[in-house]
Amino acid sequence: MRKNFIHDFLETFFRENNCHVDSMEGKLVVGLTEEMDKALMNRPFYWNYMETMNQKGKPMKLTFLTKNENRDEEGEWVTFGSPRLHQVAKHLKGQSQYTRLFQVMHTHEQTMLHPWLVLNYCVRYEGKQIKEKLFSIGLHLIKGTIVHDMMENLQQIELHEVISNHCYTISPIIKPSSGINRIEKYIDDFIENDDHTWAVKAHQRLQRELDLIQHFYEHTSDKQEKKREEIAAQKRFTPKITHEIISGGLFYLDTRFPFQ
C-alpha cells in the first residue's frame, strides 16, 4: 500500500464535499464548508448561536500533515488509526457514500465505457493496540482485473454524474454482488498473508494479565471480581480483525483504463 494513500483519501474526501483544498507534498490545507464544519468540528453551540443571531458562520480551516518529514510543522498529524481518519470513515459510512460516475470524454465518435466496481475498506486490527489500514480496490466487471490504490488512479480522471455525449456503457459480466464477494476475498487473502506478530504479542500480554489476576486472587474467595477482571482483560487484549466498506460505487471508464 502506498504511503500517500491517507493524503489521497483525505484530499478526495474533502474535494468531493466541496471544500477548498490546497494540496502540497505531505500537507493538505482544507477550508471546510459549513456542512463539513458541522459534521467534523463538534461546534454545535457556535452554529446554534450564529443561526439564532441570523448571522453567517465562519467554517474553520484545517491543516493536515500526512508525511513523516512534515510532522514537526504546525498542523494535525494524520496516520492510520488516528481519530480524525476514523471520524472521516465514520462520516462516510453514515452518509452511505455509494455513487455512480462516468468518465468525461470529449469525443464525437461512439465511445464505450467499461464498468468498474470500486470499494474503499477500513481494516481494523485490535489487540494490545489498535491499528487501521485503508484500502481502495477497483474490480473490472468485464475482465475481473483488480486494481489496488484505485482512488489514486481515479484522481487522474475527470468524472461526472451524467454520461458524456456519444458515450455508452456496456452491462457488466460480473454482477456487482459477485464483485463485492471477489473484493472481500481479496481483502481476506491480504489479511491472511499479513504480518501477525502483533497478534502473538497481544496473546502474550493477555496471558501475563491473566497470570497476574490469578496470582492476586490466589488467596481470596472473591471469585466474581476475579471473573470480571479476567473478562475485562480478554476484551482488551484478545486479538481481533474486522473490516468494513466505508464507501464505494460503480465507475464507467474508458477502455484504456488503467493507463499504465
Stockholm file with secondary structure:
# STOCKHOLM 1.0

chainA/1-260         MRKNFIHDFLETFFRENNCHVDSMEGKLVVGLTEEMDKALMNRPFYWNYMETMNQKGKPMKLTFLTKNENRDEEGEWVTFGSPRLHQVAKHLKGQSQYTRLFQVMHTHEQTMLHPWLVLNYCVRYEGKQIKEKLFSIGLHLIKGTIVHDMMENLQQIELHEVISNHCYTISPIIKPSSGINRIEKYIDDFIENDDHTWAVKAHQRLQRELDLIQHFYEHTSDKQEKKREEIAAQKRFTPKITHEIISGGLFYLDTRFPFQ
#=GR chainA/1-260 SS CCTTHHHHHHHHHHHHTTCEEEEETTEEEEECCHHHHHHHSCCHHHHHHHHHTTCCCCCCEEEEECSGGGTTSSSEECCTTCHHHHHHHHHHHHTTCEEEEEECCCCSSCEEEEEEEEEEEEEEEESSSEEEEEEEEEEETTTCCEESSHHHHHTTSCEESSCCTTEEECCCSSCHHHHHHHHHHHHHHHHHHSCCHHHHHHHHHHHHHHHHHHHHTTTCCCHHHHHHHHHHHHHHHSCEEEEEEEEEEEEEEETTCSCC
#=GC SS_cons         CCTTHHHHHHHHHHHHTTCEEEEETTEEEEECCHHHHHHHSCCHHHHHHHHHTTCCCCCCEEEEECSGGGTTSSSEECCTTCHHHHHHHHHHHHTTCEEEEEECCCCSSCEEEEEEEEEEEEEEEESSSEEEEEEEEEEETTTCCEESSHHHHHTTSCEESSCCTTEEECCCSSCHHHHHHHHHHHHHHHHHHSCCHHHHHHHHHHHHHHHHHHHHTTTCCCHHHHHHHHHHHHHHHSCEEEEEEEEEEEEEEETTCSCC
//
